[in-house]
Amino acid sequence: MMLDPQAKAVLDELAAKARPMPADEADWLQGYREELEDVVAMQGPMPEVAVTEAVMPGPAPLKLRWFMPAGEGALPTVLFLHGGGFVAGSLEAYEIPLRHLALRSGWQVAALDYRLAPEHPYPAAPD
């Protein structure tokens, strides 16, 4: 079966950036975080949408970023919690997909940046 040329280009780029598995856990985690950021950054140009930031109070202040499509009045809202297994990911890593989600859905997207392990052990992320 033929692989889609765009999918092949992405896989080739990932293979070119591949690095050996580090022996140290901290080095592995940093590498994983960097690779996640790299993959998400390959998603193309950044669409124009209104973006607002706020800080959510709680056990620790958390960033909340709102992505708002053009529109008047109240809009439906989706809460987005980025992927990364509670050890990686960030609002910056998911900026492009969240902008697309807001534009294509017509909904406002509220993206919450949570605390990551191991720096903040469980239950810090869900708290």
Accessible surface in RSA format (square Angstrom, percent):
REM  Atomic radii and reference values for relative SASA: ProtOr
REM  Chains: A
REM  Algorithm: Lee & Richards
REM  Probe-radius: 1.40
REM  Slices: 20
REM RES _ NUM      All-atoms   Total-Side   Main-Chain    Non-polar    All polar
REM                ABS   REL    ABS   REL    ABS   REL    ABS   REL    ABS   REL
RES MET A   1   238.73 123.6 147.08  97.3  91.65 218.2 125.32 106.5 113.41 150.3
RES MET A   2   176.98  91.6 155.55 102.9  21.42  51.0 120.74 102.6  56.24  74.5
RES LEU A   3    90.09  50.2  76.84  55.0  13.25  33.3  79.52  55.8  10.57  28.4
RES ASP A   4    79.26  55.5  68.37  68.0  10.89  25.8  34.21  80.5  45.05  44.9
RES PRO A   5   106.56  77.7  96.07  87.6  10.49  38.1 100.83  83.3   5.72  35.6
RES GLN A   6   144.66  80.9 140.39 102.6   4.28  10.2  49.14 104.6  95.52  72.4
RES ALA A   7    38.64  35.5  30.98  47.8   7.66  17.4  37.68  53.1   0.96   2.6
RES LYS A   8   103.70  50.6 103.70  63.6   0.00   0.0  76.07  68.5  27.62  29.4
RES ALA A   9    59.86  55.0  48.88  75.4  10.98  25.0  55.05  77.5   4.81  12.7
RES VAL A  10    64.19  42.2  63.31  57.3   0.88   2.1  64.09  55.7   0.11   0.3
RES LEU A  11    94.80  52.8  90.81  65.0   4.00  10.1  91.05  63.9   3.76  10.1
RES ASP A  12    71.40  50.0  65.11  64.8   6.29  14.9  27.76  65.3  43.64  43.5
RES GLU A  13    75.16  43.2  68.62  51.9   6.54  15.6  26.94  52.1  48.22  39.4
RES LEU A  14    61.10  34.0  54.42  38.9   6.68  16.8  54.76  38.5   6.34  17.1
RES ALA A  15    71.93  66.1  50.35  77.7  21.58  49.1  57.71  81.3  14.22  37.7
RES ALA A  16    89.94  82.7  47.71  73.6  42.23  96.1  60.48  85.2  29.46  78.0
RES LYS A  17    92.58  45.2  75.66  46.4  16.93  40.3  64.53  58.1  28.05  29.9
RES ALA A  18    75.81  69.7  45.39  70.0  30.42  69.2  52.25  73.6  23.56  62.4
RES ARG A  19   109.55  46.0  83.79  42.7  25.76  61.3  50.94  69.6  58.61  35.5
RES PRO A  20   121.55  88.6 103.29  94.2  18.26  66.4 115.62  95.5   5.93  36.8
RES MET A  21   147.53  76.4 116.14  76.9  31.39  74.7 112.98  96.1  34.55  45.8
RES PRO A  22    49.59  36.1  31.47  28.7  18.12  65.9  42.16  34.8   7.43  46.2
RES ALA A  23   116.87 107.5  69.52 107.3  47.35 107.7  80.38 113.2  36.49  96.7
RES ASP A  24    74.90  52.5  66.96  66.6   7.94  18.8  27.72  65.2  47.18  47.1
RES GLU A  25   134.53  77.2 124.66  94.3   9.87  23.5  52.11 100.8  82.42  67.3
RES ALA A  26    69.57  64.0  56.75  87.6  12.83  29.2  62.64  88.2   6.93  18.4
RES ASP A  27    84.11  58.9  78.24  77.9   5.87  13.9  13.58  32.0  70.53  70.3
RES TRP A  28    95.00  38.1  94.18  45.6   0.82   1.9  82.75  44.1  12.24  19.9
RES LEU A  29    16.21   9.0  16.21  11.6   0.00   0.0  16.21  11.4   0.00   0.0
RES GLN A  30    91.59  51.2  90.60  66.2   0.98   2.3  39.05  83.1  52.53  39.8
RES GLY A  31    12.62  15.6   0.00   N/A  12.62  15.6  12.05  33.1   0.58   1.3
RES TYR A  32    76.29  35.6  71.37  40.6   4.92  12.8  49.31  37.1  26.98  33.3
RES ARG A  33    41.42  17.4  41.03  20.9   0.39   0.9  21.22  29.0  20.20  12.2
RES GLU A  34    71.78  41.2  69.01  52.2   2.77   6.6  30.37  58.8  41.41  33.8
RES GLU A  35    73.12  42.0  72.18  54.6   0.93   2.2  22.08  42.7  51.04  41.7
RES LEU A  36    32.03  17.8  27.78  19.9   4.25  10.7  31.23  21.9   0.80   2.1
RES GLU A  37    61.79  35.5  58.86  44.5   2.93   7.0  34.20  66.2  27.59  22.5
RES ASP A  38    50.55  35.4  48.51  48.3   2.04   4.8   3.68   8.7  46.87  46.7
RES VAL A  39    60.64  39.9  57.74  52.3   2.90   7.0  57.74  50.2   2.90   7.9
RES VAL A  40     8.69   5.7   8.69   7.9   0.00   0.0   8.69   7.6   0.00   0.0
RES ALA A  41    71.96  66.2  47.59  73.4  24.37  55.4  53.78  75.7  18.18  48.2
RES MET A  42    51.14  26.5  17.42  11.5  33.72  80.3  26.85  22.8  24.28  32.2
RES GLN A  43    77.19  43.2  50.17  36.7  27.02  64.3  34.45  73.3  42.73  32.4
RES GLY A  44    38.17  47.1   0.00   N/A  38.17  47.1  29.37  80.6   8.79  19.7
RES PRO A  45   120.24  87.6 106.23  96.8  14.02  50.9 118.42  97.8   1.82  11.3
RES MET A  46    97.49  50.5  75.48  50.0  22.01  52.4  59.38  50.5  38.11  50.5
RES PRO A  47    21.35  15.6   8.72   8.0  12.62  45.9  20.78  17.2   0.57   3.5
RES GLU A  48   153.04  87.9 137.86 104.3  15.18  36.1  65.11 125.9  87.93  71.8
RES VAL A  49    21.21  14.0   0.11   0.1  21.10  50.8  10.74   9.3  10.48  28.4
RES ALA A  50    60.67  55.8  45.68  70.5  14.99  34.1  55.75  78.5   4.92  13.0
RES VAL A  51    54.07  35.6  20.95  19.0  33.11  79.8  20.95  18.2  33.11  89.8
RES THR A  52    68.84  49.0  64.37  65.3   4.47  10.6  52.08  70.0  16.76  25.3
RES GLU A  53    94.29  54.1  67.29  50.9  27.00  64.3  29.95  57.9  64.34  52.5
RES ALA A  54    43.65  40.1  32.70  50.5  10.95  24.9  42.57  59.9   1.08   2.8
RES VAL A  55   100.16  65.9  77.02  69.7  23.14  55.8  77.02  66.9  23.14  62.8
RES MET A  56    79.09  41.0  78.93  52.2   0.16   0.4  63.43  53.9  15.67  20.8
RES PRO A  57   118.87  86.6  94.68  86.3  24.19  87.9 101.32  83.7  17.55 109.1
RES GLY A  58    50.40  62.2   0.00   N/A  50.40  62.2  26.30  72.2  24.10  54.0
RES PRO A  59   107.07  78.0  60.34  55.0  46.73 169.9  74.98  61.9  32.09 199.4
RES ALA A  60    23.38  21.5  20.84  32.2   2.54   5.8  22.27  31.4   1.11   2.9
RES PRO A  61   103.68  75.6  84.55  77.1  19.13  69.5  84.82  70.0  18.86 117.2
RES LEU A  62    26.20  14.6  24.00  17.2   2.20   5.5  26.20  18.4   0.00   0.0
RES LYS A  63    77.26  37.7  73.87  45.3   3.38   8.1  48.81  43.9  28.45  30.3
RES LEU A  64    16.37   9.1  16.27  11.6   0.10   0.3  16.34  11.5   0.03   0.1
RES ARG A  65    16.33   6.9  16.33   8.3   0.00   0.0   2.30   3.1  14.03   8.5
RES TRP A  66    70.23  28.2  70.23  34.0   0.00   0.0  59.71  31.8  10.52  17.1
RES PHE A  67     0.00   0.0   0.00   0.0   0.00   0.0   0.00   0.0   0.00   0.0
RES MET A  68    50.86  26.3  48.82  32.3   2.03   4.8  18.55  15.8  32.31  42.8
RES PRO A  69    12.17   8.9   4.89   4.5   7.28  26.5   5.40   4.5   6.77  42.1
RES ALA A  70   107.52  98.9  69.95 107.9  37.57  85.5  81.76 115.1  25.76  68.2
RES GLY A  71    50.21  61.9   0.00   N/A  50.21  61.9  21.19  58.1  29.03  65.0
RES GLU A  72   168.23  96.6 143.52 108.6  24.71  58.8  66.65 128.9 101.58  82.9
RES GLY A  73    68.76  84.8   0.00   N/A  68.76  84.8  42.97 117.9  25.80  57.8
RES ALA A  74   110.61 101.7  68.05 105.0  42.56  96.8  78.93 111.2  31.68  83.9
RES LEU A  75    47.53  26.5  33.38  23.9  14.15  35.6  35.34  24.8  12.18  32.8
RES PRO A  76    65.07  47.4  51.15  46.6  13.92  50.6  64.11  52.9   0.96   6.0
RES THR A  77    61.00  43.4  33.90  34.4  27.11  64.6  26.51  35.6  34.50  52.2
RES VAL A  78    52.56  34.6  49.60  44.9   2.96   7.1  52.56  45.7   0.00   0.0
RES LEU A  79   107.32  59.8  82.17  58.8  25.15  63.2  82.17  57.7  25.15  67.7
RES PHE A  80    51.34  25.7  49.08  30.4   2.26   5.9  51.21  31.1   0.13   0.4
RES LEU A  81    99.40  55.4  77.63  55.5  21.77  54.7  77.63  54.5  21.77  58.6
RES HIS A  82     6.27   3.4   0.61   0.4   5.66  14.5   0.57   0.6   5.70   6.6
RES GLY A  83    35.35  43.6   0.00   N/A  35.35  43.6  32.28  88.6   3.08   6.9
RES GLY A  84    12.38  15.3   0.00   N/A  12.38  15.3   3.16   8.7   9.23  20.7
RES GLY A  85    62.81  77.5   0.00   N/A  62.81  77.5  38.94 106.9  23.86  53.4
RES PHE A  86   105.11  52.6 104.36  64.6   0.75   1.9 104.36  63.3   0.75   2.1
RES VAL A  87    38.99  25.7  38.99  35.3   0.00   0.0  38.99  33.9   0.00   0.0
RES ALA A  88     0.03   0.0   0.00   0.0   0.03   0.1   0.03   0.0   0.00   0.0
RES GLY A  89     6.37   7.9   0.00   N/A   6.37   7.9   0.00   0.0   6.37  14.3
RES SER A  90    20.09  17.0  20.09  26.8   0.00   0.0  18.76  39.9   1.34   1.9
RES LEU A  91     1.11   0.6   1.02   0.7   0.09   0.2   1.11   0.8   0.00   0.0
RES GLU A  92    94.13  54.0  78.51  59.4  15.62  37.2  60.50 117.0  33.62  27.5
RES ALA A  93     6.34   5.8   0.00   0.0   6.34  14.4   4.09   5.8   2.25   6.0
RES TYR A  94    33.26  15.5  33.26  18.9   0.00   0.0  21.64  16.3  11.62  14.3
RES GLU A  95    20.52  11.8  20.46  15.5   0.06   0.1   9.31  18.0  11.21   9.2
RES ILE A  96    19.44  11.1  18.81  14.0   0.63   1.5  18.81  13.5   0.63   1.7
RES PRO A  97    38.42  28.0  31.35  28.6   7.06  25.7  34.43  28.4   3.99  24.8
RES LEU A  98     1.40   0.8   1.40   1.0   0.00   0.0   1.40   1.0   0.00   0.0
RES ARG A  99    29.31  12.3  29.31  14.9   0.00   0.0   0.00   0.0  29.31  17.8
RES HIS A 100    54.14  29.6  54.14  37.6   0.00   0.0  43.73  45.1  10.41  12.1
RES LEU A 101    71.27  39.7  66.61  47.7   4.66  11.7  70.88  49.8   0.39   1.0
RES ALA A 102     0.00   0.0   0.00   0.0   0.00   0.0   0.00   0.0   0.00   0.0
RES LEU A 103    78.99  44.0  57.74  41.3  21.25  53.4  57.79  40.6  21.21  57.1
RES ARG A 104   196.53  82.5 158.00  80.5  38.52  91.7  63.84  87.3 132.68  80.4
RES SER A 105    50.87  43.0  20.35  27.2  30.52  70.3  30.61  65.2  20.26  28.4
RES GLY A 106    31.47  38.8   0.00   N/A  31.47  38.8  25.24  69.3   6.23  14.0
RES TRP A 107   107.61  43.2 107.61  52.1   0.00   0.0  87.42  46.6  20.18  32.7
RES GLN A 108    39.11  21.9  39.11  28.6   0.00   0.0   0.11   0.2  39.00  29.6
RES VAL A 109     0.00   0.0   0.00   0.0   0.00   0.0   0.00   0.0   0.00   0.0
RES ALA A 110     5.46   5.0   5.46   8.4   0.00   0.0   5.46   7.7   0.00   0.0
RES ALA A 111     0.07   0.1   0.07   0.1   0.00   0.0   0.07   0.1   0.00   0.0
RES LEU A 112    33.99  18.9  33.99  24.3   0.00   0.0  33.99  23.9   0.00   0.0
RES ASP A 113    27.09  19.0  24.98  24.9   2.12   5.0   2.75   6.5  24.34  24.3
RES TYR A 114    17.84   8.3   9.74   5.5   8.10  21.1   7.59   5.7  10.25  12.6
RES ARG A 115    44.00  18.5  38.37  19.6   5.63  13.4  18.45  25.2  25.55  15.5
RES LEU A 116    34.05  19.0  32.01  22.9   2.03   5.1  32.01  22.5   2.03   5.5
RES ALA A 117    25.02  23.0  24.64  38.0   0.38   0.9  24.64  34.7   0.38   1.0
RES PRO A 118    76.72  55.9  61.69  56.2  15.03  54.6  64.57  53.3  12.15  75.5
RES GLU A 119   103.83  59.6  72.56  54.9  31.27  74.5  60.96 117.9  42.87  35.0
RES HIS A 120    78.83  43.1  76.00  52.8   2.83   7.2  42.58  43.9  36.25  42.2
RES PRO A 121    93.12  67.9  86.61  78.9   6.51  23.7  89.05  73.5   4.08  25.3
RES TYR A 122   182.90  85.4 157.05  89.4  25.85  67.3 115.62  86.9  67.28  82.9
RES PRO A 123    63.47  46.3  63.47  57.9   0.00   0.0  63.47  52.4   0.00   0.0
RES ALA A 124    12.58  11.6   8.48  13.1   4.10   9.3  11.17  15.7   1.41   3.7
RES ALA A 125    14.80  13.6   5.66   8.7   9.14  20.8   5.66   8.0   9.14  24.2
RES PRO A 126    84.39  61.5  45.36  41.3  39.04 141.9  54.70  45.2  29.69 184.5
RES ASP A 127    93.89  65.8  59.32  59.0  34.57  81.7  14.13  33.3  79.75  79.5
END  Absolute sums over single chains surface
CHAIN  1 A     8303.6       6507.1       1796.4       5488.4       2815.2
END  Absolute sums over all chains
TOTAL          8303.6       6507.1       1796.4       5488.4       2815.2
